[in-house]
Amino acid sequence: MYLRTVKRKRSDGTQVAYLQLAHNDWDSAAGHSVPRVVHSFGRADTVDRDAIARLIGSLSRLLPPGDHLAMSGTDDLEFVESRPMGANYVLDGVWSQLGIDKTLRGLLKGRRLDPKMERVLFALVANRAVDPGSKLAATGWVTERTHIDGLTDLDSDSCYRAMDWLLECETELAESVYWATADLLNLEVDLLFFDTTSTYFETPTADQPADGATVGFRTWGKSKDHRNDLPQIVIGMAVTRTGIPIRVWSWSGNTGDQPLIRQVKDDLADWRLGHVIWVADRGFSSAENRRYLQRAGGNYIIGEKIRGNTEAATALARPGRYHEIRHNMRVKEVGIDDGAARDRFVICHNPEQAERDQTIRTQLVERLQTAIDGTDQATHDERVALAAGLPAAVRRYLRTTKTGLLRVDKTAIRAETKLDGKYLLRTADPSLSAEDIALGYKQLLEVERGWRDMKSTLDLRPVYHRLEDRIRAHVLLCWLALLHIRIVESRTNQTWTNLRHQLDQMHLGTFTGPAGTIRRRTATTPDQKAILAAVGLKEPADYTSIQPATPA
């Protein structure tokens, strides 16, 4: 397709030129191409040039951002480069709305640090959210491939100094960020969800103990990533009911879950959060934890182990009717008074999950029956070895007779049938309804979603650090990045993946010529305008920099 000019002679002898948009079609009969007129713009001397400019601008939006910018230049300007800027602009806007820039600049006063440390930390957080990689990769990303206001280049030494400083001011920054987030989103902190995960390191040896510790920071423990062969660390996160992560912690890899929630409650005690109900899974359930969480007016909703738990067996044996609160959830409340304290137990039943549990159990029992068929003729040692080699889920339904024969345990099957689709919750708060307790615990999935995003979208792993302080700082950067994308997601009701795709289409182009250098961005698309409005940000300036040429 091309623009052509057609000239025609009028009766008075003058010539008139017409502009046409045409393309060539192949005429097989004639054996050559024939021009076809797509649209006629009219006479060249009366053409609506503004309309043509709008058409060109509309068509150029279909081009990649760099090509779009290149077309917007003039003959005396050379198009030098194009860098994405939209995602960084939105993250920087949230960074300012949370007051992190002011907080960090305040903490910088009196310190012999580069004033650009605040910009460096933002760059590391943005890199984690937009294009996660090592700190060395982040330096190339900032210097060569993206635009961040106030930071044109970055080196690895600045990154490490910023991370060390971030760890020093973690406590002050975390509290400041929390209160700013609470004001920004009008957070409800009546429920706080806490959970832990682990992340492993690709190294064959664990860290040596330091400062009187019994083990190193990176050490072996119960891996939630199923990598017990590699050293790891434990990470904890507190999240609001809307999925906003308010703080993160790191511990050595062999730390058990039980004492952690007490430390977390102590760390947040100075924040004066008022009446808070802590929600945690069954790994944190102990009498000591429950009493500790009730201090200063607090309370808890904690999942209870159903199997091998005397109190759970007592609660499940109590009669009562289930009340349906959702199409796939029924609840029944029972109370148990041990003479010292009265706890409320809520039994939750999911009919759909009960069907899945029954199907899985049937498959396991069939697998067990197939494995033990014909073992009556085997030796005693062979039967023992076979039983020991069965998976734990299958071995649950196996019993051994007095004579050493292997049989399916029908009593265990009947006992498990009574637990299909059920889980047990425990609280001491008298003000919560059974429905509030069940739905509050169900929201613990928000923490699980946070772990998934931190490990996949933000690439928490692999961790390219070996020093404990640097690892802790890396976890803090991931938390700040997760906080920012959760705020943007909550305001736009879109996933960060979709938002990043739209925002990456906003580019900043650099043009240079005899008069100097200018930086101009691409036009804002309707989707980008909607995102900026939802987050509460103005459109960035069309021209971010105009630098006259330096006289010779």
Residue pairs with C-beta under 8 A, 6 or more apart in sequence:
1 21
1 22
1 23
1 38
2 21
2 22
2 23
3 19
3 20
3 21
3 22
4 19
4 20
4 22
4 35
5 17
5 18
5 19
5 20
5 44
6 17
6 18
6 20
7 15
7 16
7 17
7 18
8 15
8 16
8 18
9 15
10 16
16 43
16 45
17 43
17 44
17 45
18 40
18 41
18 42
18 43
18 44
19 40
19 41
19 42
19 43
19 44
19 47
20 37
20 38
20 39
20 40
20 41
21 37
21 38
21 39
21 40
21 41
22 35
22 36
22 37
22 38
23 35
23 36
23 38
24 33
24 34
24 35
24 36
25 33
25 34
25 35
25 36
26 32
26 33
26 34
27 33
27 34
41 47
41 48
41 52
56 71
57 523
60 67
60 68
60 71
60 72
61 68
61 523
61 525
63 71
65 82
65 84
65 505
65 506
65 507
65 522
66 82
66 507
66 509
68 507
68 522
69 79
69 82
69 507
69 509
69 520
69 522
70 79
70 82
70 509
72 509
72 520
73 79
73 509
73 511
76 513
76 514
76 515
77 511
77 512
77 513
77 518
78 511
78 512
78 513
79 509
79 510
79 511
80 509
80 510
80 511
80 512
80 517
81 509
81 510
82 507
82 508
82 509
82 510
83 145
83 146
83 147
83 507
83 508
84 145
84 146
84 147
84 503
84 504
84 505
84 506
84 507
84 508
85 146
85 147
85 506
85 507
85 508
85 521
85 540
86 502
86 503
86 504
86 505
86 506
86 528
87 126
87 129
87 130
87 499
87 500
87 503
87 504
88 126
88 130
88 146
88 147
88 148
88 149
89 149
89 503
89 506
89 537
89 540
90 488
90 499
90 503
90 531
90 532
90 535
90 537
91 122
91 125
91 126
91 129
91 130
91 484
91 488
92 122
92 126
92 148
92 149
93 535
93 536
93 537
94 484
94 487
94 488
94 535
95 101
95 122
95 125
95 484
97 180
97 184
97 536
98 177
98 180
98 181
98 184
98 487
99 176
99 180
100 118
100 122
100 173
100 176
100 177
100 180
100 480
101 118
101 122
103 172
103 173
103 176
103 177
104 117
104 118
104 121
104 169
104 173
105 115
105 118
107 169
107 172
107 173
108 115
108 117
108 118
111 165
113 161
113 165
114 120
114 158
114 161
116 150
116 151
116 158
117 158
117 161
117 162
117 165
119 148
119 150
119 151
120 151
120 154
120 158
120 159
120 161
120 162
121 162
121 165
121 166
121 477
122 148
122 151
123 138
123 142
123 148
123 151
123 154
124 135
124 138
124 159
124 162
124 163
124 477
125 477
125 480
125 481
125 484
126 148
126 481
127 133
127 137
127 138
127 141
127 142
128 458
128 459
128 477
128 478
128 480
128 481
129 457
129 458
129 481
129 484
129 485
129 496
129 500
130 146
130 500
131 141
131 145
131 146
132 458
132 459
133 141
133 459
134 464
135 156
135 159
135 160
135 163
135 464
136 156
136 464
138 154
138 159
139 154
139 155
139 156
139 159
142 148
142 151
142 153
142 154
143 152
143 153
143 154
147 508
149 544
160 470
163 469
163 470
163 473
163 474
163 477
164 469
164 470
164 473
166 173
166 473
166 476
166 477
167 469
167 472
167 473
167 476
170 476
174 246
174 247
175 270
175 271
177 480
177 483
178 246
178 247
178 271
179 271
181 187
181 244
181 246
181 483
181 487
182 189
184 487
185 242
185 244
185 487
185 490
187 240
187 242
187 244
188 240
188 241
188 242
189 240
189 246
189 273
189 274
189 276
190 241
190 275
190 276
190 277
191 240
191 241
191 276
191 277
191 279
191 301
191 440
191 443
192 238
192 239
192 240
192 246
192 268
192 273
192 276
192 277
192 278
192 279
193 238
193 239
193 240
193 241
193 279
193 280
193 443
193 444
193 446
193 447
194 236
194 237
194 238
194 239
194 261
194 264
194 278
194 279
194 280
194 284
194 447
195 236
195 237
195 239
195 280
195 281
195 444
195 447
195 448
195 451
196 224
196 234
196 235
196 236
196 237
196 257
196 260
196 283
197 224
197 234
197 235
197 237
197 451
197 455
198 221
198 222
198 223
198 224
198 225
198 232
198 233
198 234
198 235
198 253
199 225
199 232
199 233
199 235
199 455
199 460
199 461
199 463
200 223
200 225
200 227
200 230
200 231
200 232
200 461
201 218
201 230
201 231
201 232
201 233
201 462
201 463
202 230
202 462
203 218
203 230
203 231
203 466
205 231
206 215
206 216
206 218
206 219
206 220
206 231
206 253
207 215
207 216
207 217
207 218
207 219
207 231
207 466
207 468
208 216
209 215
209 216
210 216
210 468
213 252
215 252
215 253
215 254
216 231
216 252
217 233
217 252
217 253
217 468
217 471
218 231
218 232
218 233
218 252
218 253
218 466
218 468
218 471
219 231
219 232
219 252
219 253
219 254
220 228
220 230
220 231
220 232
220 253
220 254
221 232
221 234
221 252
221 253
221 254
221 255
222 228
223 230
223 232
225 232
231 253
232 253
233 250
233 251
233 252
233 253
233 471
234 250
234 251
234 252
234 253
234 255
234 260
235 248
235 249
235 250
235 251
235 475
236 248
236 249
236 250
236 251
236 260
236 264
237 245
237 247
237 248
237 249
237 447
237 450
237 451
237 479
238 245
238 246
238 247
238 248
238 264
238 268
239 245
239 246
239 446
239 447
239 450
240 246
241 440
241 443
241 446
242 446
242 490
243 446
243 449
243 450
243 486
243 490
244 483
244 486
244 487
244 490
245 450
245 479
245 482
245 483
245 486
247 264
247 267
247 268
247 479
248 475
248 476
248 478
248 479
249 260
249 263
249 264
249 267
250 471
250 472
250 475
251 260
257 283
257 284
258 283
258 284
258 286
258 288
258 289
260 284
261 278
261 280
261 284
261 289
261 292
261 293
262 288
262 289
262 292
262 293
265 278
265 292
265 293
265 295
265 298
269 296
274 297
275 297
275 298
275 299
276 298
276 299
277 298
277 299
277 300
277 301
277 427
277 429
277 432
277 440
278 293
278 298
278 299
278 300
278 301
278 302
279 300
279 301
279 302
279 440
279 441
279 443
279 444
280 300
280 301
280 302
280 303
280 444
281 302
281 303
281 444
282 302
282 303
282 304
282 305
284 302
285 302
285 303
285 304
285 305
285 426
289 300
289 302
290 300
290 302
290 343
290 426
290 428
293 299
293 300
294 300
294 428
299 427
299 428
299 429
300 426
300 427
300 428
300 429
301 425
301 426
301 427
301 429
301 432
301 437
301 440
301 441
302 425
302 426
302 427
303 423
303 424
303 425
303 426
303 441
304 311
304 312
304 345
304 424
304 425
304 426
305 312
305 424
306 312
306 316
306 419
306 422
306 423
306 424
307 419
311 336
311 345
312 345
312 424
314 336
315 334
315 336
315 345
315 347
315 424
316 347
316 418
316 419
316 422
316 424
318 334
320 332
320 333
320 334
321 332
322 330
322 331
322 332
322 347
322 349
323 330
323 331
323 332
323 434
323 435
324 330
325 331
325 434
325 435
325 438
325 439
328 350
328 351
328 352
328 353
329 348
329 349
329 350
329 438
329 442
330 348
330 349
330 350
330 351
331 346
331 347
331 348
331 349
331 434
331 435
331 437
331 438
332 346
332 347
332 349
332 434
333 344
333 345
333 346
333 347
333 434
334 344
334 345
334 347
335 342
335 343
335 344
335 345
336 342
336 343
336 345
341 428
342 428
343 426
343 427
343 428
344 426
344 427
344 428
344 429
344 430
344 437
345 424
345 425
345 426
346 424
346 425
346 426
346 427
346 434
346 437
346 438
347 422
347 423
347 424
347 425
348 422
348 423
348 424
348 425
348 438
348 441
349 421
349 422
350 421
350 422
351 421
352 421
353 420
353 421
354 420
354 421
354 422
355 420
355 421
356 421
357 416
357 419
357 420
357 421
358 417
358 420
361 397
361 413
361 416
361 417
361 420
364 393
364 394
364 396
364 397
365 397
365 408
365 413
367 394
368 390
368 394
368 397
368 398
368 408
369 408
371 386
371 390
371 394
372 386
372 398
372 406
372 407
372 408
375 382
375 383
375 386
375 405
375 406
376 405
378 386
380 404
383 400
383 404
383 405
383 406
386 406
387 395
387 398
387 400
387 406
390 398
396 412
396 416
397 408
397 409
397 412
397 413
397 416
398 406
398 407
398 408
398 409
399 406
399 407
399 408
399 409
399 411
399 412
400 406
400 407
401 407
425 437
425 438
425 441
427 437
432 440
450 482
450 486
453 482
453 485
453 496
454 460
454 478
454 479
454 482
455 461
457 485
457 496
457 497
458 478
458 481
458 482
460 475
460 478
463 471
463 474
465 471
465 474
485 496
488 496
488 499
488 535
489 495
489 496
489 499
491 534
491 535
491 536
492 499
492 530
492 531
492 534
492 535
494 531
499 531
502 525
502 527
502 528
502 531
503 528
503 531
505 522
505 525
505 528
506 521
506 522
506 524
506 525
506 528
506 540
507 521
507 522
508 519
508 520
508 521
508 544
509 519
509 520
509 521
509 522
510 517
510 518
510 519
511 517
511 518
511 519
511 520
512 518
514 549
515 548
515 549
516 546
516 547
516 548
516 549
517 545
517 546
517 547
517 549
518 543
518 545
518 546
518 547
519 543
519 544
519 545
519 546
520 542
520 543
520 544
521 540
521 541
521 542
521 544
524 532
524 539
529 539
532 538
532 539
